[in-house]
Amino acid sequence: MAIKNNTNNNNNEKRKPGRPKKVKRGRPSKQELFVRQQQQEQQQLLQLQEQKKQLREQLRQLREQRQQQEQQRLQELKQRLEQLHQQQQQETMDNPLFLLSSVAVSVQEKENRSCKRNLDEDPDNEAGPSAKKNKMSLDFFMN
């Protein structure tokens, strides 16, 4: 009989140089599975925390954006209201009926003064100054 080498029958010794060692085949141990599971859970937890941060930041940005839009809309509405107010005043002043009515009232007052004798200045007037004239001018200014 031939003398056998007392070396282990390890395939790694027979491999060619530059080749990697053989990887252990078969199921991983329970401990390896547990470690992998814990690592995955930690990664998922970190991802969830990062997502929470991002969502909070997005929510904050959306609130700020909405508040800015509301402020801008309020400012635009104020400007529009001011424009409409000025436009209404200008239309009132430019309205021919308004101008005609003011001219007509002033012409009518002049005619009334010139046609009738002035009762306010007449020394023979026992009634005293005319209240109708004062009332008419007040009515005009009220409109």
C-alpha positions in Angstrom: 0.0 0.0 0.0 1.0 3.5 -0.7 1.4 6.0 2.0 -1.3 8.6 1.9 -0.6 12.3 2.4 -1.9 13.3 5.7 -3.3 16.6 4.3 -6.9 17.4 4.5 -8.9 16.7 1.4 -9.5 20.4 1.1 -10.5 21.5 -2.4 -9.1 24.9 -1.7 -5.6 23.5 -1.9 -6.3 22.1 -5.3 -7.6 25.4 -6.8 -5.6 27.2 -9.4 -3.9 30.4 -8.3 -6.1 33.6 -8.8 -9.3 31.7 -8.3 -11.5 32.6 -5.3 -12.2 30.2 -2.5 -15.4 28.3 -2.8 -18.3 29.8 -1.1 -20.1 27.9 1.6 -23.2 26.3 0.2 -26.4 25.6 1.9 -28.7 27.5 4.2 -27.4 30.3 6.3 -27.4 29.8 10.0 -30.2 31.1 12.3 -27.9 33.7 13.7 -27.0 35.0 10.2 -30.7 35.2 9.3 -31.5 37.1 12.5 -28.6 39.6 11.8 -29.8 40.1 8.2 -33.4 40.6 9.4 -32.3 43.2 12.0 -30.2 45.1 9.4 -33.2 45.1 7.0 -35.5 46.4 9.8 -33.0 49.1 10.7 -32.7 50.2 7.0 -36.5 50.3 6.7 -36.8 52.3 9.9 -34.2 54.8 8.6 -36.0 55.1 5.3 -39.3 55.7 7.1 -37.8 58.4 9.3 -36.3 60.0 6.2 -39.7 59.9 4.4 -41.3 61.5 7.5 -38.8 64.3 7.4 -39.4 64.9 3.7 -43.2 64.8 4.2 -43.0 67.3 7.1 -40.8 69.6 5.0 -43.2 69.3 2.0 -46.2 70.1 4.3 -44.4 73.1 5.8 -43.6 74.4 2.3 -47.2 73.9 1.1 -48.5 75.8 4.1 -46.1 78.7 3.4 -47.1 78.6 -0.2 -50.8 78.7 0.6 -50.3 81.5 3.0 -48.4 83.5 0.4 -51.1 82.9 -2.2 -53.8 84.0 0.2 -51.8 87.2 1.0 -51.3 87.8 -2.7 -55.0 87.3 -3.4 -56.0 89.6 -0.6 -53.6 92.3 -1.9 -55.0 91.9 -5.5 -58.6 92.1 -4.2 -57.7 95.3 -2.3 -56.2 96.8 -5.4 -59.2 95.8 -7.5 -61.6 97.3 -4.9 -59.6 100.6 -5.0 -59.6 100.6 -8.8 -63.4 100.0 -8.9 -63.9 102.8 -6.3 -61.8 105.3 -8.4 -63.5 104.2 -11.6 -66.9 104.7 -10.0 -66.0 108.2 -8.8 -64.6 109.0 -12.3 -67.7 107.7 -14.0 -69.9 109.8 -11.7 -67.9 112.9 -12.5 -67.8 112.1 -16.3 -71.5 111.2 -16.4 -73.3 113.7 -18.6 -76.5 113.4 -16.5 -74.6 114.3 -13.4 -73.0 117.3 -15.2 -76.4 118.3 -16.7 -78.1 118.0 -13.4 -75.5 120.2 -11.6 -75.7 122.8 -14.4 -79.5 122.7 -14.5 -79.7 123.2 -10.8 -77.3 126.2 -10.9 -79.1 127.7 -13.9 -82.5 127.2 -12.2 -81.2 128.9 -9.1 -79.9 131.9 -11.2 -83.2 132.1 -13.0 -85.1 132.0 -9.7 -83.0 134.8 -8.3 -83.2 137.0 -11.4 -86.9 136.6 -12.2 -88.3 137.0 -8.7 -87.3 139.8 -6.5 -84.9 138.8 -3.9 -87.0 138.3 -0.8 -83.9 137.9 1.4 -82.7 141.4 0.7 -86.1 143.1 0.4 -86.7 145.3 3.4 -90.5 145.0 2.8 -90.4 141.2 3.2 -92.1 140.4 6.5 -91.5 136.6 6.3 -87.7 137.0 6.6 -85.0 135.1 4.7 -86.1 132.3 2.5 -85.5 128.8 3.9 -86.4 127.2 0.6 -83.2 128.5 -1.1 -81.0 127.2 1.7 -82.7 123.8 1.6 -82.3 123.5 -2.2 -78.5 124.1 -2.0 -78.2 121.6 0.8 -80.1 119.0 -1.3 -77.8 119.5 -4.2 -74.7 119.0 -2.0 -76.2 115.9 -0.5 -76.5 114.3 -3.9 
